[in-house]
Amino acid sequence: MLLFENYGFTFDTAIQSFFKVRYGETDQMKNMYYGRYFEWFEVARVDWIKSRGLTYKALEEQNCYLPVVEVKTRYIGANHYD
């Protein structure tokens, strides 16, 4: 976390990213396939970085890399195709 503090990041800041489930992301019951959530997590992570006034490219140019080393998810409800 010390590294992020150098960039002015705080982890108490929440953002919202909005997504629309596409038909190709669903199963026959029109529920979004669970593996797709991780792709959306990555989109939200980039949105969070942008909300801090930075870009992923700018961080990488400063040798700041953000590898995902562990993910734990609890699914509360399904996303559906309309």
Number of C-alpha atoms within 10 A of each C-alpha: 8 8 9 11 10 8 13 10 16 11 8 5 9 8 10 8 12 7 10 9 16 12 14 10 16 17 13 8 8 17 17 20 16 13 9 12 15 12 10 14 12 12 14 17 16 16 18 19 15 12 13 14 11 14 15 15 11 10 14 11 10 8 9 14 11 10 6 7 5 5 6 5 7 5 9 6 7 11 17 17 16 9
